[in-house]
Structure formats: structure tokens, C-alpha cells
């Protein structure tokens, strides 16, 4: 497992770490205590991925279009 805190991971880092956790759990060769820790880390990683995806969706939703559908800037998320 990475020493980097989940809260500092990019979406890609969290997704890769989550895939590793899932792979370890699926193999079933991890002791019970370690499985519990892996499950907890997996839940934390899943939450991080969901948060980063929501942030990206909000940024995309905030893009404003001008005449002819050309992007002209962004609208603050609070204004949506």
C-alpha cells in the first residue's frame, strides 16, 4: 500500500490503488485482519474517486457557451 494519504491522491492514483485492493481481496489469500484493513482502505479510496468525479462533473457543468455553442468561460459552481 502507498504511504500517500488518500485525501492527497489524484483520481488516477486512487483508482489504481483501489484496483490493487480489490485484486488482493478477490484472491482471498489475505489474513482476516489484513482483509478488514484492505476493505476499509478500499472504502476510503472509493469515496475519494467519487469526490474527484463529482468535482470534474461540476467543472464541466460550469462551462458556459456563447453564440454558436463556442465555450466562452466558466460559471462559478455556486451559481449553478
N, CA, C and O atoms as a Maestro MAE file, in Angstrom:
{
 s_m_m2io_version
 :::
 2.0.0
}

f_m_ct {
 s_m_title
 :::
 protein
 m_atom[320] {
  # First column is atom index #
  i_m_mmod_type
  r_m_x_coord
  r_m_y_coord
  r_m_z_coord
  i_m_residue_number
  s_m_chain_name
  s_m_pdb_residue_name
  s_m_pdb_atom_name
  i_m_atomic_number
  :::
  1 25 0.829 -1.183 0.000 1 A "UNK " " N  " 7
  2 3 0.000 0.000 0.000 1 A "UNK " " CA " 6
  3 2 0.877 1.251 0.000 1 A "UNK " " C  " 6
  4 15 1.970 1.275 0.566 1 A "UNK " " O  " 8
  5 25 0.367 2.264 -0.641 2 A "UNK " " N  " 7
  6 3 1.081 3.535 -0.713 2 A "UNK " " CA " 6
  7 2 1.030 4.252 0.632 2 A "UNK " " C  " 6
  8 15 0.068 4.123 1.389 2 A "UNK " " O  " 8
  9 25 2.083 5.006 0.909 3 A "UNK " " N  " 7
  10 3 2.120 5.795 2.135 3 A "UNK " " CA " 6
  11 2 1.391 7.123 1.966 3 A "UNK " " C  " 6
  12 15 1.125 7.815 2.948 3 A "UNK " " O  " 8
  13 25 1.068 7.481 0.729 4 A "UNK " " N  " 7
  14 3 0.418 8.757 0.446 4 A "UNK " " CA " 6
  15 2 -1.009 8.739 1.004 4 A "UNK " " C  " 6
  16 15 -1.753 7.787 0.769 4 A "UNK " " O  " 8
  17 25 -1.388 9.782 1.738 5 A "UNK " " N  " 7
  18 3 -2.754 9.841 2.266 5 A "UNK " " CA " 6
  19 2 -3.782 9.858 1.132 5 A "UNK " " C  " 6
  20 15 -3.573 10.513 0.111 5 A "UNK " " O  " 8
  21 25 -4.864 9.154 1.311 6 A "UNK " " N  " 7
  22 3 -5.903 9.077 0.287 6 A "UNK " " CA " 6
  23 2 -6.405 10.469 -0.077 6 A "UNK " " C  " 6
  24 15 -6.706 10.731 -1.241 6 A "UNK " " O  " 8
  25 25 -6.498 11.356 0.895 7 A "UNK " " N  " 7
  26 3 -7.014 12.707 0.650 7 A "UNK " " CA " 6
  27 2 -6.129 13.537 -0.274 7 A "UNK " " C  " 6
  28 15 -6.563 14.573 -0.779 7 A "UNK " " O  " 8
  29 25 -4.893 13.094 -0.499 8 A "UNK " " N  " 7
  30 3 -3.970 13.817 -1.378 8 A "UNK " " CA " 6
  31 2 -3.827 13.149 -2.748 8 A "UNK " " C  " 6
  32 15 -3.097 13.645 -3.606 8 A "UNK " " O  " 8
  33 25 -4.515 12.035 -2.951 9 A "UNK " " N  " 7
  34 3 -4.382 11.294 -4.209 9 A "UNK " " CA " 6
  35 2 -5.207 11.925 -5.316 9 A "UNK " " C  " 6
  36 15 -6.288 12.468 -5.087 9 A "UNK " " O  " 8
  37 25 -4.660 11.835 -6.529 10 A "UNK " " N  " 7
  38 3 -5.430 12.226 -7.706 10 A "UNK " " CA " 6
  39 2 -6.452 11.122 -7.966 10 A "UNK " " C  " 6
  40 15 -6.405 10.064 -7.339 10 A "UNK " " O  " 8
  41 25 -7.357 11.370 -8.878 11 A "UNK " " N  " 7
  42 3 -8.339 10.350 -9.234 11 A "UNK " " CA " 6
  43 2 -7.633 9.084 -9.720 11 A "UNK " " C  " 6
  44 15 -7.978 7.973 -9.317 11 A "UNK " " O  " 8
  45 25 -6.648 9.268 -10.586 12 A "UNK " " N  " 7
  46 3 -5.946 8.121 -11.169 12 A "UNK " " CA " 6
  47 2 -5.200 7.313 -10.107 12 A "UNK " " C  " 6
  48 15 -5.213 6.083 -10.134 12 A "UNK " " O  " 8
  49 25 -4.557 8.003 -9.183 13 A "UNK " " N  " 7
  50 3 -3.841 7.303 -8.111 13 A "UNK " " CA " 6
  51 2 -4.809 6.507 -7.237 13 A "UNK " " C  " 6
  52 15 -4.547 5.357 -6.885 13 A "UNK " " O  " 8
  53 25 -5.924 7.135 -6.896 14 A "UNK " " N  " 7
  54 3 -6.915 6.463 -6.054 14 A "UNK " " CA " 6
  55 2 -7.526 5.270 -6.781 14 A "UNK " " C  " 6
  56 15 -7.749 4.224 -6.172 14 A "UNK " " O  " 8
  57 25 -7.795 5.414 -8.061 15 A "UNK " " N  " 7
  58 3 -8.376 4.317 -8.838 15 A "UNK " " CA " 6
  59 2 -7.400 3.144 -8.938 15 A "UNK " " C  " 6
  60 15 -7.799 1.990 -8.781 15 A "UNK " " O  " 8
  61 25 -6.133 3.434 -9.199 16 A "UNK " " N  " 7
  62 3 -5.127 2.361 -9.264 16 A "UNK " " CA " 6
  63 2 -4.985 1.650 -7.927 16 A "UNK " " C  " 6
  64 15 -4.887 0.424 -7.876 16 A "UNK " " O  " 8
  65 25 -4.973 2.422 -6.846 17 A "UNK " " N  " 7
  66 3 -4.864 1.827 -5.515 17 A "UNK " " CA " 6
  67 2 -6.094 0.980 -5.210 17 A "UNK " " C  " 6
  68 15 -5.981 -0.090 -4.612 17 A "UNK " " O  " 8
  69 25 -7.264 1.454 -5.617 18 A "UNK " " N  " 7
  70 3 -8.500 0.706 -5.400 18 A "UNK " " CA " 6
  71 2 -8.479 -0.610 -6.179 18 A "UNK " " C  " 6
  72 15 -8.904 -1.643 -5.663 18 A "UNK " " O  " 8
  73 25 -7.991 -0.574 -7.406 19 A "UNK " " N  " 7
  74 3 -7.880 -1.803 -8.198 19 A "UNK " " CA " 6
  75 2 -6.950 -2.804 -7.528 19 A "UNK " " C  " 6
  76 15 -7.214 -4.006 -7.542 19 A "UNK " " O  " 8
  77 25 -5.868 -2.316 -6.945 20 A "UNK " " N  " 7
  78 3 -4.937 -3.190 -6.226 20 A "UNK " " CA " 6
  79 2 -5.621 -3.825 -5.018 20 A "UNK " " C  " 6
  80 15 -5.485 -5.025 -4.782 20 A "UNK " " O  " 8
  81 25 -6.348 -3.023 -4.262 21 A "UNK " " N  " 7
  82 3 -7.052 -3.529 -3.079 21 A "UNK " " CA " 6
  83 2 -8.068 -4.600 -3.482 21 A "UNK " " C  " 6
  84 15 -8.136 -5.664 -2.866 21 A "UNK " " O  " 8
  85 25 -8.847 -4.315 -4.508 22 A "UNK " " N  " 7
  86 3 -9.859 -5.268 -4.964 22 A "UNK " " CA " 6
  87 2 -9.194 -6.572 -5.399 22 A "UNK " " C  " 6
  88 15 -9.683 -7.656 -5.082 22 A "UNK " " O  " 8
  89 25 -8.087 -6.467 -6.120 23 A "UNK " " N  " 7
  90 3 -7.368 -7.661 -6.565 23 A "UNK " " CA " 6
  91 2 -6.896 -8.510 -5.393 23 A "UNK " " C  " 6
  92 15 -7.004 -9.736 -5.422 23 A "UNK " " O  " 8
  93 25 -6.373 -7.853 -4.364 24 A "UNK " " N  " 7
  94 3 -5.902 -8.580 -3.184 24 A "UNK " " CA " 6
  95 2 -7.059 -9.262 -2.471 24 A "UNK " " C  " 6
  96 15 -6.934 -10.409 -2.042 24 A "UNK " " O  " 8
  97 25 -8.177 -8.571 -2.342 25 A "UNK " " N  " 7
  98 3 -9.337 -9.147 -1.667 25 A "UNK " " CA " 6
  99 2 -9.938 -10.303 -2.474 25 A "UNK " " C  " 6
  100 15 -10.376 -11.300 -1.900 25 A "UNK " " O  " 8
  101 25 -9.959 -10.169 -3.795 26 A "UNK " " N  " 7
  102 3 -10.515 -11.224 -4.644 26 A "UNK " " CA " 6
  103 2 -9.691 -12.507 -4.600 26 A "UNK " " C  " 6
  104 15 -10.239 -13.605 -4.698 26 A "UNK " " O  " 8
  105 25 -8.381 -12.367 -4.454 27 A "UNK " " N  " 7
  106 3 -7.523 -13.559 -4.382 27 A "UNK " " CA " 6
  107 2 -7.844 -14.396 -3.152 27 A "UNK " " C  " 6
  108 15 -7.734 -15.621 -3.182 27 A "UNK " " O  " 8
  109 25 -8.237 -13.735 -2.080 28 A "UNK " " N  " 7
  110 3 -8.632 -14.441 -0.877 28 A "UNK " " CA " 6
  111 2 -7.497 -15.033 -0.077 28 A "UNK " " C  " 6
  112 15 -7.730 -15.862 0.804 28 A "UNK " " O  " 8
  113 25 -6.277 -14.630 -0.361 29 A "UNK " " N  " 7
  114 3 -5.139 -15.196 0.363 29 A "UNK " " CA " 6
  115 2 -4.583 -14.235 1.421 29 A "UNK " " C  " 6
  116 15 -3.442 -14.369 1.863 29 A "UNK " " O  " 8
  117 25 -5.409 -13.273 1.810 30 A "UNK " " N  " 7
  118 3 -5.001 -12.275 2.790 30 A "UNK " " CA " 6
  119 2 -5.620 -12.655 4.143 30 A "UNK " " C  " 6
  120 15 -6.804 -12.987 4.203 30 A "UNK " " O  " 8
  121 25 -4.838 -12.611 5.224 31 A "UNK " " N  " 7
  122 3 -5.390 -12.906 6.544 31 A "UNK " " CA " 6
  123 2 -6.575 -11.985 6.879 31 A "UNK " " C  " 6
  124 15 -6.668 -10.869 6.367 31 A "UNK " " O  " 8
  125 25 -7.462 -12.462 7.731 32 A "UNK " " N  " 7
  126 3 -8.691 -11.735 8.056 32 A "UNK " " CA " 6
  127 2 -8.434 -10.298 8.502 32 A "UNK " " C  " 6
  128 15 -9.074 -9.377 7.996 32 A "UNK " " O  " 8
  129 25 -7.518 -10.091 9.430 33 A "UNK " " N  " 7
  130 3 -7.243 -8.729 9.918 33 A "UNK " " CA " 6
  131 2 -6.791 -7.818 8.783 33 A "UNK " " C  " 6
  132 15 -7.210 -6.663 8.700 33 A "UNK " " O  " 8
  133 25 -5.937 -8.341 7.911 34 A "UNK " " N  " 7
  134 3 -5.473 -7.548 6.764 34 A "UNK " " CA " 6
  135 2 -6.613 -7.297 5.778 34 A "UNK " " C  " 6
  136 15 -6.677 -6.234 5.160 34 A "UNK " " O  " 8
  137 25 -7.511 -8.271 5.631 35 A "UNK " " N  " 7
  138 3 -8.665 -8.100 4.751 35 A "UNK " " CA " 6
  139 2 -9.547 -6.961 5.234 35 A "UNK " " C  " 6
  140 15 -10.048 -6.172 4.434 35 A "UNK " " O  " 8
  141 25 -9.733 -6.881 6.536 36 A "UNK " " N  " 7
  142 3 -10.551 -5.805 7.106 36 A "UNK " " CA " 6
  143 2 -9.902 -4.453 6.827 36 A "UNK " " C  " 6
  144 15 -10.583 -3.502 6.442 36 A "UNK " " O  " 8
  145 25 -8.589 -4.367 7.019 37 A "UNK " " N  " 7
  146 3 -7.875 -3.109 6.752 37 A "UNK " " CA " 6
  147 2 -7.960 -2.751 5.271 37 A "UNK " " C  " 6
  148 15 -8.150 -1.588 4.916 37 A "UNK " " O  " 8
  149 25 -7.817 -3.766 4.407 38 A "UNK " " N  " 7
  150 3 -7.914 -3.526 2.962 38 A "UNK " " CA " 6
  151 2 -9.314 -3.046 2.594 38 A "UNK " " C  " 6
  152 15 -9.466 -2.128 1.788 38 A "UNK " " O  " 8
  153 25 -10.326 -3.658 3.174 39 A "UNK " " N  " 7
  154 3 -11.705 -3.259 2.895 39 A "UNK " " CA " 6
  155 2 -11.929 -1.804 3.304 39 A "UNK " " C  " 6
  156 15 -12.530 -1.030 2.559 39 A "UNK " " O  " 8
  157 25 -11.446 -1.441 4.482 40 A "UNK " " N  " 7
  158 3 -11.597 -0.058 4.955 40 A "UNK " " CA " 6
  159 2 -10.876 0.916 4.028 40 A "UNK " " C  " 6
  160 15 -11.400 1.982 3.705 40 A "UNK " " O  " 8
  161 25 -9.668 0.540 3.603 41 A "UNK " " N  " 7
  162 3 -8.920 1.406 2.678 41 A "UNK " " CA " 6
  163 2 -9.660 1.499 1.342 41 A "UNK " " C  " 6
  164 15 -9.738 2.571 0.741 41 A "UNK " " O  " 8
  165 25 -10.192 0.389 0.892 42 A "UNK " " N  " 7
  166 3 -10.952 0.392 -0.353 42 A "UNK " " CA " 6
  167 2 -12.148 1.324 -0.291 42 A "UNK " " C  " 6
  168 15 -12.437 2.031 -1.257 42 A "UNK " " O  " 8
  169 25 -12.844 1.331 0.834 43 A "UNK " " N  " 7
  170 3 -13.991 2.225 1.005 43 A "UNK " " CA " 6
  171 2 -13.540 3.681 0.960 43 A "UNK " " C  " 6
  172 15 -14.212 4.529 0.372 43 A "UNK " " O  " 8
  173 25 -12.409 3.961 1.578 44 A "UNK " " N  " 7
  174 3 -11.859 5.319 1.579 44 A "UNK " " CA " 6
  175 2 -11.447 5.734 0.153 44 A "UNK " " C  " 6
  176 15 -11.693 6.865 -0.268 44 A "UNK " " O  " 8
  177 25 -10.827 4.816 -0.569 45 A "UNK " " N  " 7
  178 3 -10.412 5.093 -1.944 45 A "UNK " " CA " 6
  179 2 -11.623 5.311 -2.850 45 A "UNK " " C  " 6
  180 15 -11.607 6.203 -3.698 45 A "UNK " " O  " 8
  181 25 -12.659 4.516 -2.680 46 A "UNK " " N  " 7
  182 3 -13.887 4.652 -3.467 46 A "UNK " " CA " 6
  183 2 -14.490 6.039 -3.243 46 A "UNK " " C  " 6
  184 15 -14.907 6.704 -4.191 46 A "UNK " " O  " 8
  185 25 -14.531 6.463 -1.992 47 A "UNK " " N  " 7
  186 3 -15.077 7.777 -1.674 47 A "UNK " " CA " 6
  187 2 -14.254 8.883 -2.346 47 A "UNK " " C  " 6
  188 15 -14.812 9.852 -2.861 47 A "UNK " " O  " 8
  189 25 -12.927 8.731 -2.337 48 A "UNK " " N  " 7
  190 3 -12.052 9.725 -2.977 48 A "UNK " " CA " 6
  191 2 -12.325 9.797 -4.479 48 A "UNK " " C  " 6
  192 15 -12.401 10.885 -5.050 48 A "UNK " " O  " 8
  193 25 -12.471 8.641 -5.111 49 A "UNK " " N  " 7
  194 3 -12.765 8.612 -6.545 49 A "UNK " " CA " 6
  195 2 -14.097 9.297 -6.843 49 A "UNK " " C  " 6
  196 15 -14.202 10.068 -7.797 49 A "UNK " " O  " 8
  197 25 -15.113 9.016 -6.027 50 A "UNK " " N  " 7
  198 3 -16.413 9.641 -6.219 50 A "UNK " " CA " 6
  199 2 -16.333 11.157 -6.056 50 A "UNK " " C  " 6
  200 15 -16.961 11.899 -6.811 50 A "UNK " " O  " 8
  201 25 -15.564 11.617 -5.071 51 A "UNK " " N  " 7
  202 3 -15.400 13.052 -4.843 51 A "UNK " " CA " 6
  203 2 -14.730 13.716 -6.045 51 A "UNK " " C  " 6
  204 15 -15.179 14.763 -6.512 51 A "UNK " " O  " 8
  205 25 -13.653 13.104 -6.543 52 A "UNK " " N  " 7
  206 3 -12.931 13.685 -7.682 52 A "UNK " " CA " 6
  207 2 -13.805 13.691 -8.932 52 A "UNK " " C  " 6
  208 15 -13.747 14.640 -9.714 52 A "UNK " " O  " 8
  209 25 -14.612 12.653 -9.137 53 A "UNK " " N  " 7
  210 3 -15.516 12.626 -10.287 53 A "UNK " " CA " 6
  211 2 -16.575 13.717 -10.177 53 A "UNK " " C  " 6
  212 15 -16.901 14.372 -11.166 53 A "UNK " " O  " 8
  213 25 -17.106 13.911 -8.982 54 A "UNK " " N  " 7
  214 3 -18.114 14.961 -8.771 54 A "UNK " " CA " 6
  215 2 -17.513 16.330 -9.056 54 A "UNK " " C  " 6
  216 15 -18.158 17.175 -9.677 54 A "UNK " " O  " 8
  217 25 -16.278 16.555 -8.606 55 A "UNK " " N  " 7
  218 3 -15.606 17.833 -8.882 55 A "UNK " " CA " 6
  219 2 -15.462 18.051 -10.385 55 A "UNK " " C  " 6
  220 15 -15.697 19.154 -10.878 55 A "UNK " " O  " 8
  221 25 -15.078 17.008 -11.110 56 A "UNK " " N  " 7
  222 3 -14.913 17.120 -12.561 56 A "UNK " " CA " 6
  223 2 -16.252 17.395 -13.238 56 A "UNK " " C  " 6
  224 15 -16.327 18.219 -14.149 56 A "UNK " " O  " 8
  225 25 -17.308 16.712 -12.801 57 A "UNK " " N  " 7
  226 3 -18.640 16.941 -13.372 57 A "UNK " " CA " 6
  227 2 -19.092 18.371 -13.151 57 A "UNK " " C  " 6
  228 15 -19.688 18.979 -14.040 57 A "UNK " " O  " 8
  229 25 -18.815 18.914 -11.978 58 A "UNK " " N  " 7
  230 3 -19.204 20.293 -11.680 58 A "UNK " " CA " 6
  231 2 -18.446 21.277 -12.559 58 A "UNK " " C  " 6
  232 15 -19.006 22.284 -12.992 58 A "UNK " " O  " 8
  233 25 -17.180 20.993 -12.824 59 A "UNK " " N  " 7
  234 3 -16.395 21.880 -13.693 59 A "UNK " " CA " 6
  235 2 -16.951 21.856 -15.107 59 A "UNK " " C  " 6
  236 15 -17.070 22.899 -15.751 59 A "UNK " " O  " 8
  237 25 -17.292 20.665 -15.592 60 A "UNK " " N  " 7
  238 3 -17.835 20.544 -16.946 60 A "UNK " " CA " 6
  239 2 -19.189 21.255 -17.022 60 A "UNK " " C  " 6
  240 15 -19.474 21.952 -17.996 60 A "UNK " " O  " 8
  241 25 -20.014 21.078 -15.996 61 A "UNK " " N  " 7
  242 3 -21.331 21.720 -15.978 61 A "UNK " " CA " 6
  243 2 -21.219 23.238 -15.924 61 A "UNK " " C  " 6
  244 15 -22.143 23.938 -16.338 61 A "UNK " " O  " 8
  245 25 -20.107 23.756 -15.423 62 A "UNK " " N  " 7
  246 3 -19.940 25.193 -15.259 62 A "UNK " " CA " 6
  247 2 -19.440 25.888 -16.522 62 A "UNK " " C  " 6
  248 15 -19.361 27.116 -16.554 62 A "UNK " " O  " 8
  249 25 -19.103 25.132 -17.555 63 A "UNK " " N  " 7
  250 3 -18.631 25.758 -18.797 63 A "UNK " " CA " 6
  251 2 -19.804 26.463 -19.463 63 A "UNK " " C  " 6
  252 15 -20.856 25.865 -19.685 63 A "UNK " " O  " 8
  253 25 -19.613 27.738 -19.778 64 A "UNK " " N  " 7
  254 3 -20.679 28.498 -20.431 64 A "UNK " " CA " 6
  255 2 -20.417 28.551 -21.930 64 A "UNK " " C  " 6
  256 15 -19.275 28.630 -22.383 64 A "UNK " " O  " 8
  257 25 -21.498 28.506 -22.677 65 A "UNK " " N  " 7
  258 3 -21.395 28.537 -24.131 65 A "UNK " " CA " 6
  259 2 -21.935 29.858 -24.649 65 A "UNK " " C  " 6
  260 15 -22.953 30.364 -24.178 65 A "UNK " " O  " 8
  261 25 -21.226 30.404 -25.632 66 A "UNK " " N  " 7
  262 3 -21.668 31.641 -26.262 66 A "UNK " " CA " 6
  263 2 -22.381 31.338 -27.564 66 A "UNK " " C  " 6
  264 15 -22.891 30.237 -27.771 66 A "UNK " " O  " 8
  265 25 -22.409 32.327 -28.435 67 A "UNK " " N  " 7
  266 3 -23.047 32.189 -29.728 67 A "UNK " " CA " 6
  267 2 -22.422 31.052 -30.522 67 A "UNK " " C  " 6
  268 15 -21.198 30.930 -30.571 67 A "UNK " " O  " 8
  269 25 -23.228 30.242 -31.128 68 A "UNK " " N  " 7
  270 3 -22.733 29.140 -31.941 68 A "UNK " " CA " 6
  271 2 -22.202 27.981 -31.122 68 A "UNK " " C  " 6
  272 15 -21.563 27.078 -31.662 68 A "UNK " " O  " 8
  273 25 -22.460 27.997 -29.830 69 A "UNK " " N  " 7
  274 3 -22.028 26.891 -28.984 69 A "UNK " " CA " 6
  275 2 -20.554 26.897 -28.652 69 A "UNK " " C  " 6
  276 15 -20.004 25.872 -28.247 69 A "UNK " " O  " 8
  277 25 -19.901 28.047 -28.817 70 A "UNK " " N  " 7
  278 3 -18.471 28.157 -28.528 70 A "UNK " " CA " 6
  279 2 -18.284 28.466 -27.043 70 A "UNK " " C  " 6
  280 15 -18.903 29.395 -26.525 70 A "UNK " " O  " 8
  281 25 -17.437 27.697 -26.353 71 A "UNK " " N  " 7
  282 3 -17.203 27.976 -24.928 71 A "UNK " " CA " 6
  283 2 -16.646 29.379 -24.727 71 A "UNK " " C  " 6
  284 15 -15.708 29.784 -25.414 71 A "UNK " " O  " 8
  285 25 -17.218 30.112 -23.796 72 A "UNK " " N  " 7
  286 3 -16.780 31.479 -23.541 72 A "UNK " " CA " 6
  287 2 -16.163 31.652 -22.155 72 A "UNK " " C  " 6
  288 15 -15.576 32.695 -21.868 72 A "UNK " " O  " 8
  289 25 -16.284 30.672 -21.318 73 A "UNK " " N  " 7
  290 3 -15.740 30.771 -19.975 73 A "UNK " " CA " 6
  291 2 -16.431 29.790 -19.061 73 A "UNK " " C  " 6
  292 15 -17.035 28.810 -19.498 73 A "UNK " " O  " 8
  293 25 -16.327 30.078 -17.798 74 A "UNK " " N  " 7
  294 3 -16.969 29.200 -16.823 74 A "UNK " " CA " 6
  295 2 -17.823 30.008 -15.880 74 A "UNK " " C  " 6
  296 15 -17.613 31.207 -15.695 74 A "UNK " " O  " 8
  297 25 -18.776 29.349 -15.293 75 A "UNK " " N  " 7
  298 3 -19.638 29.941 -14.286 75 A "UNK " " CA " 6
  299 2 -19.256 29.327 -12.957 75 A "UNK " " C  " 6
  300 15 -19.068 28.113 -12.877 75 A "UNK " " O  " 8
  301 25 -19.137 30.130 -11.910 76 A "UNK " " N  " 7
  302 3 -18.829 29.543 -10.610 76 A "UNK " " CA " 6
  303 2 -19.841 28.470 -10.256 76 A "UNK " " C  " 6
  304 15 -21.036 28.645 -10.494 76 A "UNK " " O  " 8
  305 25 -19.388 27.374 -9.697 77 A "UNK " " N  " 7
  306 3 -20.250 26.253 -9.344 77 A "UNK " " CA " 6
  307 2 -21.380 26.713 -8.429 77 A "UNK " " C  " 6
  308 15 -22.501 26.215 -8.529 77 A "UNK " " O  " 8
  309 25 -21.093 27.659 -7.541 78 A "UNK " " N  " 7
  310 3 -22.107 28.150 -6.617 78 A "UNK " " CA " 6
  311 2 -23.288 28.753 -7.372 78 A "UNK " " C  " 6
  312 15 -24.408 28.781 -6.862 78 A "UNK " " O  " 8
  313 25 -23.034 29.235 -8.592 79 A "UNK " " N  " 7
  314 3 -24.073 29.875 -9.363 79 A "UNK " " CA " 6
  315 2 -24.956 28.904 -10.120 79 A "UNK " " C  " 6
  316 15 -25.925 29.322 -10.755 79 A "UNK " " O  " 8
  317 25 -24.651 27.642 -10.068 80 A "UNK " " N  " 7
  318 3 -25.459 26.651 -10.799 80 A "UNK " " CA " 6
  319 2 -26.721 26.302 -10.081 80 A "UNK " " C  " 6
  320 15 -27.503 25.485 -10.567 80 A "UNK " " O  " 8
  :::
 }
 m_bond[319] {
  # First column is bond index #
  i_m_from
  i_m_to
  i_m_order
  :::
  1 1 2 1
  2 2 3 1
  3 3 4 2
  4 3 5 1
  5 5 6 1
  6 6 7 1
  7 7 8 2
  8 7 9 1
  9 9 10 1
  10 10 11 1
  11 11 12 2
  12 11 13 1
  13 13 14 1
  14 14 15 1
  15 15 16 2
  16 15 17 1
  17 17 18 1
  18 18 19 1
  19 19 20 2
  20 19 21 1
  21 21 22 1
  22 22 23 1
  23 23 24 2
  24 23 25 1
  25 25 26 1
  26 26 27 1
  27 27 28 2
  28 27 29 1
  29 29 30 1
  30 30 31 1
  31 31 32 2
  32 31 33 1
  33 33 34 1
  34 34 35 1
  35 35 36 2
  36 35 37 1
  37 37 38 1
  38 38 39 1
  39 39 40 2
  40 39 41 1
  41 41 42 1
  42 42 43 1
  43 43 44 2
  44 43 45 1
  45 45 46 1
  46 46 47 1
  47 47 48 2
  48 47 49 1
  49 49 50 1
  50 50 51 1
  51 51 52 2
  52 51 53 1
  53 53 54 1
  54 54 55 1
  55 55 56 2
  56 55 57 1
  57 57 58 1
  58 58 59 1
  59 59 60 2
  60 59 61 1
  61 61 62 1
  62 62 63 1
  63 63 64 2
  64 63 65 1
  65 65 66 1
  66 66 67 1
  67 67 68 2
  68 67 69 1
  69 69 70 1
  70 70 71 1
  71 71 72 2
  72 71 73 1
  73 73 74 1
  74 74 75 1
  75 75 76 2
  76 75 77 1
  77 77 78 1
  78 78 79 1
  79 79 80 2
  80 79 81 1
  81 81 82 1
  82 82 83 1
  83 83 84 2
  84 83 85 1
  85 85 86 1
  86 86 87 1
  87 87 88 2
  88 87 89 1
  89 89 90 1
  90 90 91 1
  91 91 92 2
  92 91 93 1
  93 93 94 1
  94 94 95 1
  95 95 96 2
  96 95 97 1
  97 97 98 1
  98 98 99 1
  99 99 100 2
  100 99 101 1
  101 101 102 1
  102 102 103 1
  103 103 104 2
  104 103 105 1
  105 105 106 1
  106 106 107 1
  107 107 108 2
  108 107 109 1
  109 109 110 1
  110 110 111 1
  111 111 112 2
  112 111 113 1
  113 113 114 1
  114 114 115 1
  115 115 116 2
  116 115 117 1
  117 117 118 1
  118 118 119 1
  119 119 120 2
  120 119 121 1
  121 121 122 1
  122 122 123 1
  123 123 124 2
  124 123 125 1
  125 125 126 1
  126 126 127 1
  127 127 128 2
  128 127 129 1
  129 129 130 1
  130 130 131 1
  131 131 132 2
  132 131 133 1
  133 133 134 1
  134 134 135 1
  135 135 136 2
  136 135 137 1
  137 137 138 1
  138 138 139 1
  139 139 140 2
  140 139 141 1
  141 141 142 1
  142 142 143 1
  143 143 144 2
  144 143 145 1
  145 145 146 1
  146 146 147 1
  147 147 148 2
  148 147 149 1
  149 149 150 1
  150 150 151 1
  151 151 152 2
  152 151 153 1
  153 153 154 1
  154 154 155 1
  155 155 156 2
  156 155 157 1
  157 157 158 1
  158 158 159 1
  159 159 160 2
  160 159 161 1
  161 161 162 1
  162 162 163 1
  163 163 164 2
  164 163 165 1
  165 165 166 1
  166 166 167 1
  167 167 168 2
  168 167 169 1
  169 169 170 1
  170 170 171 1
  171 171 172 2
  172 171 173 1
  173 173 174 1
  174 174 175 1
  175 175 176 2
  176 175 177 1
  177 177 178 1
  178 178 179 1
  179 179 180 2
  180 179 181 1
  181 181 182 1
  182 182 183 1
  183 183 184 2
  184 183 185 1
  185 185 186 1
  186 186 187 1
  187 187 188 2
  188 187 189 1
  189 189 190 1
  190 190 191 1
  191 191 192 2
  192 191 193 1
  193 193 194 1
  194 194 195 1
  195 195 196 2
  196 195 197 1
  197 197 198 1
  198 198 199 1
  199 199 200 2
  200 199 201 1
  201 201 202 1
  202 202 203 1
  203 203 204 2
  204 203 205 1
  205 205 206 1
  206 206 207 1
  207 207 208 2
  208 207 209 1
  209 209 210 1
  210 210 211 1
  211 211 212 2
  212 211 213 1
  213 213 214 1
  214 214 215 1
  215 215 216 2
  216 215 217 1
  217 217 218 1
  218 218 219 1
  219 219 220 2
  220 219 221 1
  221 221 222 1
  222 222 223 1
  223 223 224 2
  224 223 225 1
  225 225 226 1
  226 226 227 1
  227 227 228 2
  228 227 229 1
  229 229 230 1
  230 230 231 1
  231 231 232 2
  232 231 233 1
  233 233 234 1
  234 234 235 1
  235 235 236 2
  236 235 237 1
  237 237 238 1
  238 238 239 1
  239 239 240 2
  240 239 241 1
  241 241 242 1
  242 242 243 1
  243 243 244 2
  244 243 245 1
  245 245 246 1
  246 246 247 1
  247 247 248 2
  248 247 249 1
  249 249 250 1
  250 250 251 1
  251 251 252 2
  252 251 253 1
  253 253 254 1
  254 254 255 1
  255 255 256 2
  256 255 257 1
  257 257 258 1
  258 258 259 1
  259 259 260 2
  260 259 261 1
  261 261 262 1
  262 262 263 1
  263 263 264 2
  264 263 265 1
  265 265 266 1
  266 266 267 1
  267 267 268 2
  268 267 269 1
  269 269 270 1
  270 270 271 1
  271 271 272 2
  272 271 273 1
  273 273 274 1
  274 274 275 1
  275 275 276 2
  276 275 277 1
  277 277 278 1
  278 278 279 1
  279 279 280 2
  280 279 281 1
  281 281 282 1
  282 282 283 1
  283 283 284 2
  284 283 285 1
  285 285 286 1
  286 286 287 1
  287 287 288 2
  288 287 289 1
  289 289 290 1
  290 290 291 1
  291 291 292 2
  292 291 293 1
  293 293 294 1
  294 294 295 1
  295 295 296 2
  296 295 297 1
  297 297 298 1
  298 298 299 1
  299 299 300 2
  300 299 301 1
  301 301 302 1
  302 302 303 1
  303 303 304 2
  304 303 305 1
  305 305 306 1
  306 306 307 1
  307 307 308 2
  308 307 309 1
  309 309 310 1
  310 310 311 1
  311 311 312 2
  312 311 313 1
  313 313 314 1
  314 314 315 1
  315 315 316 2
  316 315 317 1
  317 317 318 1
  318 318 319 1
  319 319 320 2
  :::
 }
}
